[in-house]
Amino acid sequence: MAEDNQQEKQFSIQKLYVKDVSFESPNAPLVFTTQWEPKVEVNLASNAQTLQEDLYDVGLTVTVTVKLEDKTAYLVEVCQAGIFAIAGFTEQELGQMIGSFCPTILFPYVREVVSDIVSKGGFPPMLLAPVNFDALYMQHLQQMQEQAGAGSKLN
């Protein structure tokens, strides 16, 4: 019976927290006198580390750079993180949980922090578009396989 319990898949959120926040508006207050036609660049990154057996810290970092012509209106970077208890999954399933499922949970929180800080900076709210982390994870796996294939061809 103990073996059955070990095979049971378990997932729980232990803690959600903001790990890092940065906001810069290097051209304020002059940026507020310019017509608002922004160019927006959004970058996403995630990372994970094992804290102890079956306990993982996953971070989702979003960097938003908004420019008016060639001047930066603002730059905001937020790392939203969570501690997740994950047990009973295969190695492949665990990779998907950490690389896709956990960032999907974190995204609404990081989206809210970005919107709030941008508004507090005096700018219109920045509402980040939804992200398909499953598709991004699959792209990442495909790139890793292609790089591994290219590496073996070089040998």
C-alpha positions in Angstrom: 0.0 0.0 0.0 2.9 2.4 0.6 4.0 1.9 -3.0 0.5 3.0 -4.2 0.8 6.3 -2.2 4.2 7.0 -3.7 2.8 6.7 -7.2 -0.1 9.1 -6.5 0.4 12.4 -8.4 0.4 15.4 -6.1 0.5 19.1 -6.8 0.0 22.0 -4.5 1.0 25.6 -4.3 3.0 26.3 -1.1 3.7 30.0 -1.6 3.3 32.7 -4.2 5.5 35.8 -3.9 7.0 38.7 -5.8 10.7 38.0 -6.0 11.9 41.2 -7.8 10.3 44.4 -9.1 12.0 47.2 -11.0 10.4 50.3 -12.7 12.2 53.0 -14.5 10.9 56.1 -16.4 14.2 57.7 -17.5 12.5 60.4 -19.6 9.9 61.6 -17.1 8.3 64.1 -16.9 9.0 65.1 -20.6 7.6 61.8 -21.8 4.2 62.9 -20.5 4.1 65.8 -23.0 4.6 63.5 -26.0 1.8 62.0 -28.0 1.2 58.5 -26.7 2.0 56.2 -29.6 4.1 53.6 -27.8 6.3 50.8 -29.2 6.0 47.9 -26.8 8.5 45.0 -26.3 7.7 42.2 -24.0 10.1 39.5 -22.9 9.3 36.4 -20.8 11.7 34.1 -19.0 11.2 31.3 -16.5 13.5 29.5 -14.2 13.3 26.8 -11.6 15.3 25.3 -8.9 14.8 22.3 -6.6 14.5 23.4 -3.0 14.3 19.8 -1.6 12.8 16.6 -2.7 9.4 17.3 -4.4 9.6 21.0 -3.7 10.4 23.5 -6.5 10.8 27.3 -6.7 9.6 28.5 -10.1 10.1 32.1 -11.2 8.4 33.9 -14.1 10.1 37.1 -15.2 8.4 39.6 -17.5 10.3 42.6 -18.9 8.3 45.3 -20.6 10.1 48.1 -22.5 7.9 50.9 -23.9 9.4 53.5 -26.2 8.1 56.7 -27.8 10.0 57.1 -30.9 13.6 56.4 -29.8 13.1 57.4 -26.1 12.2 55.0 -23.4 9.0 55.9 -21.7 9.3 53.2 -19.1 10.9 49.8 -18.4 9.3 47.5 -15.9 10.6 44.1 -14.8 8.8 41.8 -12.5 9.7 38.3 -11.3 6.8 36.5 -9.8 7.6 33.3 -8.1 6.0 30.3 -6.4 7.0 27.4 -4.4 5.3 24.2 -5.6 5.1 20.8 -4.1 5.1 18.3 -7.0 5.3 14.5 -6.5 4.5 11.3 -8.3 5.1 12.6 -11.9 7.4 11.0 -14.5 10.5 13.0 -15.5 8.7 14.2 -18.7 5.6 15.2 -16.8 7.6 17.0 -14.2 9.4 19.0 -16.9 6.0 20.1 -18.3 4.7 20.9 -14.8 7.7 23.1 -14.1 8.1 24.5 -17.6 4.4 25.2 -18.5 1.9 24.5 -15.8 3.6 26.6 -13.0 4.3 29.6 -15.3 0.6 29.5 -16.3 -0.4 29.8 -12.6 2.1 32.6 -12.1 1.2 34.7 -15.1 -2.0 36.3 -13.8 -0.1 37.5 -10.8 2.8 39.0 -12.7 0.3 40.5 -15.1 -1.4 42.3 -12.2 1.8 43.6 -10.7 3.0 45.0 -14.1 -0.4 46.7 -14.7 -0.4 48.2 -11.2 3.2 49.5 -11.2 2.8 51.0 -14.7 -0.4 52.8 -13.6 1.4 54.1 -10.5 4.1 55.4 -12.7 1.5 57.6 -14.4 1.1 55.6 -17.6 -2.0 53.9 -19.0 -2.4 50.4 -17.6 -0.3 47.7 -19.4 -2.4 44.7 -19.9 -0.3 41.8 -21.0 -1.9 39.5 -23.6 -2.5 35.9 -22.5 0.4 33.5 -23.1 0.2 29.9 -24.2 3.0 28.4 -22.0 2.2 24.9 -23.4 3.2 26.1 -26.9 6.3 27.9 -25.6 7.4 24.8 -23.6 7.0 22.6 -26.7 9.0 25.1 -28.8 11.7 25.0 -26.1 11.8 21.2 -26.2 12.0 21.2 -30.0 14.9 23.7 -30.0 16.7 21.5 -27.4 16.2 18.4 -29.6 17.4 20.3 -32.7 20.5 21.5 -30.8 21.2 18.0 -29.5 20.9 16.7 -33.1 23.2 19.4 -34.4 25.7 18.7 -31.7 25.8 15.0 -32.4 26.3 15.7 -36.2 29.3 17.8 -35.4 31.0 14.9 -33.5 
